[in-house]
Amino acid sequence: MAGRLEGPSSSVNMVKIFFVCRRRAGLAVEDYRRMVLEEHVPLALEHHRTMRRYEINLVQAMPVGVPETVSIAVLCFNSLADYQQRLYDSKTSRTIIETDAARFMGGADAYLTEETVLVEGPPRGPLGEPAAGNKTMVLLKLGRQTGPDVLTERLLGLADGKCRLVLNPVRKRLSESGPDWQAFVELHRNLGAGEAGALLGDTATGLVCYPVDEYVEK
């Protein structure tokens, strides 16, 4: 992947995987959201035994001119092997999850990242409930000369020192296809693409901002 970001060390001892998800053709967005939260999440919590953290970000509104994304899931594990080799404890578990996902999922691009919390922010609320306040997911393609210190400084300009801000440099795209995003940024406030572009300047050669509803499930 060109322009890989060598960021500061991860703030947690785990791997963090982002899944940028599309819905199955013909399925209403409202049905997708319901099927994910009410039906798929309980199955994932039951059958993904090695999963340490689980978060669902449901997209509120699609930016103009970008491929549809309806949710961005975040799964954390102790190691990449826990995801690639030990995600299911049986063939039955795999079948249950894959059969359920096929009812609503039209595809997903997966990215292995490392997490660095730049601003901790207030507590995020109870598990399974929509997080209070607003959140924006920013997907970045970075300039070839962008270093971690410059990017961190620019990102801190997006926060007010109080809202949660998390930088997730991409280490590897795990899916065969998908854009070559080099960082995922989680910012717990409203942020438009124009505002992000102005503040990030030449550190980003491409970005998409998704306003999301966050559900921390585990």
N, C-alpha and C positions, 0 to 999 in steps of 0.2 A: 504494500500500500504506500503510495507516494506521500511524502510529507508527514510521516508518522511523528506524533508528538511525544517527546521524551519528557514527561511531566514529573512533578515531585512524587515522592513515594506515596503509596496508597495509605489512606487514613485508617483503613480496616484491613485485617488479614483475611481477605476472601476475594474471589473473582466475582465480577458483576456483569451480567449479560443483558443487553437491551434487545427486545424483539419489537420491530416496527411492523405493525400488523394491518392487513387489509381484510375486508369482509367478503363473504361469499357472494357471488353475483345474485342479484334479485332479493337479497335480504335487507330489510329496513334497518336503518341505524339504531332505532329504538329497540328492535328485536336483538340486534347484536349486543348492545349494552346489557340488556336483561339476561341474555344467555351467558355472557361472560361472568357477570357478577353473581347471579343467582344459581347458575348451574355448573359452569366450568370451574370457578374458583374453589368450591368445596371439593370437587374431584381432584384438582391439582394439590390441594393441601393434604388430601388423604394419600395420594399415590406418588407424589414427588418427595420421597422420604429424606433425600439428601439436601433438600432446599433449605437454606438458612433464613433468607428473607424473600418476600414476595410482594410486589407492588403492581397495581394496575393504574395506568393513566389513560382515561377516556378522553379523546379529543372533543373539544366543545365546538370548534368551527375550523373548517379547512381553509388554509391560505389559498389565494387565487394562483393558478398556474402550476401547482405541484401535484404529483400523483396522490390519490386518496390514501390517507392513513386514518384509521378509526380508533386505534389504541396503541399505546406503547407499554409493553409489559417489562418489568425488571425482575430478574431472578438472580439470587446470590447463592454461592456455594463455597465450601471450604477449598475446593480445588476444581480445576477444569475437568479432571477425571470423574469427579462426582456428578458433573453434568453429562459428559459424553459417554461414560461407561456405567454409572450407577444411578441414573435418573429414575429408573423403574426397578422394583424389586422382583418383578415377575413379568412374563409375557402377557398375562391377564391384565396387569396394570397398564402396560403399554397400549394394549388394544382398547381398553376403556377410555384412556385419554385421547388417543388418536381418533377414535370413532366420534367422540364428543366434539373435538375441535373441528372435524370435517363438516359439522352441521352449520358452523358460522364463519369459519376462517377461510379466507380466499388466498392466503399466503402470508409469509412473514420474512423479513430480513433480520439476521441475528448478528450482534456485534459484542465481542469480548472487550471489556473495559476494566479500568482500575479507578476506584473512587477516591477523590480528595474533597473533603468538606472544607470549603473556604469560609463560610459563615454558618454557624450551627443553627441559629434562629430559634424560635419558640418550639415547645413540644408539638408533635404532629397529630395528636389526638388518638382516640381508641382504634383498635384494629377493626377493619371491616366497615368503618364509617367514612363518609367523604371528609377529606381534610378541610379544616377551616381556611378561609382566605382563598387567594388565587395562586395559580401555578402556571408557569410557561416552560415548555421543553424546547430547547434551542439545539438544533442539529447543525454542526459546523464542518465545513471544509476549510483548511487552514493554508495560509501562505507558506511557501517552502522555507522561508527564513524565520518563521514564527517560533520563538522560544517560550518555554513555560513561564518565565518571569513576566514577559511582556503580555502574554495572554491572561495570566492571573490578574495583573494590574488592570487590564481593560475590563475583565469580567467583574472585578470589584466595583468598577464604575457603574455596572448595571444594578447593583444592590444599594440599599440605603444604610447598610451596616447592621440592620435588624432582621431582614428577611433571610431565610435559608438559601444558601447558594452552594451548589455542588458541581464540581468539574469531574467529568468522566472521560479521560483520554482513551481512544480506541486502540487496542493492541492488535486486534485481528478481526476481520469480518469472517464469521463462521458459516454464513450461508453462501451458496454458489453465486447468487446475484444480489443486487442492491447497490445503491450509491456508496461511494467510498467516503463515508463520513469519518472524520478524524477525532471528533469529540462530541459528547452529549453533555449539555449543561442543563441543570435543574435550578430554576429560579422561582422562588415563591412570591411572585407578584405578577401583575399584568405587564406584558412587554410586547410591543409590536415589532415587526421586522424592520421598519424604518428606524426606530429608536435603537434597536440592536445593531443595525448596520452602521449607524452614525457613531456609536460608542466603540464598537470593535474595530472600525476603520479597516486598514489594510492587513490586519491579522487574519481576516476571514475572506476567502475567495468565493465562498458560498455559504448561505445559511437559510434555515427554515425555522420559524417560530410557531409552535402549536400551543394554544391555550388548552389546558387539560383540567379534568377533575381527577384528583388523586385519591386512590384507595390503598392504604397500606394493609395488607392481608396477613402478613407474618413478619 
